[in-house]
Amino acid sequence: MSNAWTVVIPQKDLRLAKSRMELSYAVRRRVVVAMLEDTITAASGVESVERIIVVCDTSHDVEAFSHLGVITHVDQMGGGLNVAVEAGAALAREVHPGCNVAVLPGDLPGLRSIDLSGALDLALRNPRSFVTDASGSGTTLLAATAGHELRAAYGESSSALHALSGAVEIGRGGQLGSLRRDVDNLADLRTVVAAGCGPRTRQAYAELSLRGIPMPSAGVTN
């Protein structure tokens, strides 16, 4: 079996993404795109990642991602996150039949290539595997090796649902730290910036300070 991976990143409509940050659309869009860019840069730095597919909710967002050197795909089904993820996986195996497929969220601006590389190496040992986020309930990586379906179950308590479906949890005990720190709100953003993040997100965060936007206390740090 090849150790090469195709990474699928679903991206919610930029008009709706990260609404819990309670920022204006223009400012929020700047942060969301910066986080996605840093996530893609980290994933691109992994030797075993052969291609990255960004699945968009709408064709209006394709231009925002077209310069990143990724394949963009618009989810015509409009059926939510799990449908978008499966659409990306189907495209991955249409482009490269039998490839290993891994799903990442686009909000991992602190992701280090070495952590993702380690996780993908571990994922090769199981038909399906996942990494739980820092909160302990979400999923920041879902992987399926060649010949196996993702069977995505994102939503509330997705890590428990993926475990129940037979996927194997990898990176326990605080391992793969940067892969576990996704960003849902401004407190999470502050945590990731403090721990170390990509340059685009760091710049977007600095712009928030220049705008005088108050930042809440940092979120989960484990």
Beta strands, then each sheet from edge to edge (+ up, - down):
strand 1: 5-11
strand 2: 49-56
strand 3: 71-74
strand 4: 100-103
strand 5: 128-132
strand 6: 139-144
strand 7: 168-169
sheet 1: 3+ 2+ 1+ 4+ 6- 5+ 7+
end
